[in-house]
């Protein structure tokens, strides 16, 4: 996505010039480039350089201005920078701060506007995990009698009883409600995020003496950096091409207009996104809201008219100018649901007031008329503010120019920094998906804990499969995870009145009520294993009555079961962290997770992506979202 370059348009100060070979952007501390590419382009345009030809290096290079975009959570990064600076003290390093420094008590962090009591959260997490362990033990030791009702009762009571005790504690000590998440699913990510951001802030504070200059893209980051980290930073402002205004106006003439949200989903964003969908749903179907985790392909932006910018939480204090810049860079209209009035770029975004009856379309039309003049005014103010920073940078590079030639011959001595090994990308039934060196691996559960960074020959590991995309890996993982190679028929799950049975690499559906009628009452309620032999199933397959049906994989099975049940008007088939995959009006529809699908009319579903088969819908939700699961399958 690097390459939208407007640098020549904005180089207003002719006396301040930079050469491409003076700079190197250090990327060894970032796992993914798409997380920092907007900052790379902003800096390239600021210096009047071509971002396509910027040097991106996993090594700090002597003799150049090394731009380091903040991410100092790994101790190896701290050691690397300190060693480099001790060897080449005259080589200039510039730090780019991207997050908002915060402080609660003695703890310095980033973006922690509401302090998280990690100790209490971990204690609560421990209690919940013990309750889950107890539930599983009870499930195993209690006989499967009375149709499994006793087991089901044990499952249902354990966690609610523990949560009820904590709700009572909340009433006694209301402050705890803000310190501890109420569900186990929320605790893990919250603890991880808090620890990670605190490690980043600590590393940044420890390395502050190694940098000759620090910049940020938000004035609040500058203020907080000096207050909480003791770092004196300067604010720079991205430039915007005035040509984008006419391009956006042309897009507005070709409805339906796609309004896109990208980013990780939080409870607050889910709530606000639902309000956004409702706000645009009444605009004569002129707008269509879609959700993606991120966009890594420039072609995906071509049909997008506007982007929705929503803060991560209700207590978030500041705007996100980088998100607004990214939209305008690709000639997309930025839309915000809350205005913070803390950055000049906010003036270029549509402020969608969800709390009033104003038409969303009228707010957009007003902005389209004024956008070109607003961009010109913004660029004048931004150029004036940036000139001070550029003059200081030019002086710094001039002072170091003689020394840079003396050390340039030693570039080969600096080894690149390689911090990132294999990382768990997704869990699938009976396996997991691991990302390593921009490729994805499916690891069956039976392989145990394999360290991919220590494997010499991947082809020798039976069952290990490699893929170029995460979606392909997860799809194969789903198919294999619901399969069963054993010769004894084994119940895998239940769906819409059918048992799913695996045997010899095939999946079978068994009509439960029909087969139960073949056994006595006592036999049905006291059996510990599935009451069908392979011979019974074979007879069921041959009789042509569809009591037993055979399929090659779980997706084909579910597709057939859903289509055969003509009584189904609406059904949630599966979901990710971003989307729901539903069966509605005889087709599969992908909708944002915040959208209520059961109330969609046949015309409403045309505003979302439709698929004629389940495979197409599953592939689409896997392409964008994570943590996919089939909602309609009750696992055994």
C-alpha positions, 0 to 999 in steps of 0.5 A: 500500500506504500506509494500514494505520494504527494511530496512535490506538492507540499515542499513549500520551503525551498531552502529545506531540502533532503536527499533520499540517501540521508534516511533509513527507516528501522523496521526490525522492531515491528512484526508487520509493515502494515501497522506502520506504513501510514507513518512511513508515508507521512514522514516521506511526504514531510521530508519531500521524499518518495516513500517507494524508495525509502530505505526500510531496514531491520538494521540500524545503519551508521551514517544515516538518520535512522527513524525508529517508529516506537515499539520498545517492548522487547528487551532485545530491542533495548539492548540492540539500540543501546549497543548501536548508540555506544558504537556510533554515538554520532549517528543520528536516531529519530524516535516517532511516538505513536501512542498516548503516554499515561500514568496511574500511580507509579505505573507509566503506560500507553493508552491506559486512560482507565487504570487496569488492576492486573492483580485483581483481574488475574485473581478473577481469571484464576477463579473462573478457570478453576470453575471451568475445571470443576465443571469439566470434572463433573461432566466426566464423572457424572454418568450420562443418564436421563438423556444427559440432563444431569451433565447439562445441569452441572455445566449450566450452574458452575460458572453462573454461581461464581459470576453471581457471587462477583455481582454481589461483590460489585454491589458492595464495592462498586469500584471493582466493577471498573477494575475487573471484566465480568467475563472470562473472555474479556480478561485475557486480552485486557491483561495482555494489552495492559502488560504489553503497553506498560512494557512499551512505555517502560522501554521507550522511557529507558531508551529516551537518551539514545535519540537525538530527536523525537516527533509525534503526529498528535499534540497531546502525545507531545504534551504527555511524552514530556509529562510522563516520559521526560521526552521532549518531542515536536509535533508534525502534521501530515499533508493532504492533496487537494485533489482528493475533494473532487475524487470524493465528490465523483464517488458520491454520484455512484450509489450505493456508497460503501461506508467502511470500518476497519480495526479491532472490535471492542465492546464500545466499537460494536455498540457504536457501529450498530448505531452507525448502521442504523443511522445509514439504513434509512438513507434510501439505501444510498449507503452500505456499511461494511466491516473489515479487520484491516485493508492490506490491498490497495484495490480493496479501497477503490470502491469505498466512499467513506470510512467510519472512525470510532474510538476504542472505548468510551473513555478514550480521550483523543482523536486519531489523525492517522486514520483520517489521513489514511482515508484522505490519502486514498480519496475516501471521506473520513467520518467520525462519531465523536469530535475531540477538537484536539487536532487540525485534521479533524476539521476535514472529517464528517462529524456524524452526530448519532444522538440527533435526528439530523440526516447523515446524508445532509451532513455528508453533502455539506462536507463535500461542498466545503472539503476542497477549501478546508484542505487548502486552509489545513495545508497552509497551517500544517506547512507553517507548523512543520517548517520549524521541525524541518529546519531543526532536522536540517541543522541536525543532518548538517552537523552530522554530515561530515561524520556520516561519511566516516562511518558509512563503510562500516554498514556491513558490521551491523547485524539486523534485528530479528525479534519475531518467531512463530506466533499462534494465529488461530485455534481450530478444532483439534489443531491450531494455525501458526504464523511464521515468516509471513506464511501460515502452518496448520498443526494438528493437535496430535503433533504436540508443541512444535517449535517451527523456528527449530524445524529444519525440514518441514516436509518430514513432519506428517500432518503439517501443512503450509499456506500463503494466507491465514484464510486458507489455513483456517479453512483446511483446519476446519475441514480436518478438525471435524473429520475422524479417521477411526473405524469406530463410528464416533459422534462429533457434534449435533446440528438441527436435529442431526447427529454428526458422526465421523468414521473412516474419514467420512462425515455422516448425518444421522436423523436422531429421532428416527434412529432412537425409535429403534431402541428401547427406552432403557437402551437410549438413556443408559448408553455411554457411547454412540448406539450405532455400529458401522453396519447399522450406518451402512444399512442406513446409507443404502436404504435411500431414506436420508436417515443417514447421509454421507459427506466429504467435509463439514462445510458440505454437510452443513450446507446440505442440512441447512438447505434441506430444512425448509422451515428455517427463515433465519439462522446464524451459521457462524461468526468471527470477531468482526462478522456474522454469517447468517442464512437469511432469505434462502442465501448466506449473508455476511453482516457486521457483528453489531447488526441484528440479522433476524430483522433484515428484509429481502431488500436489506440483505442486498446491502451486504455480501451474499453467497449462494453456497456456504463455502463462499460465505465462510471464505469471506468471513475468514478473509477479514475476521479471526476466531471463527466458529460454527454457531449451529454445531453443538460439539460433543 
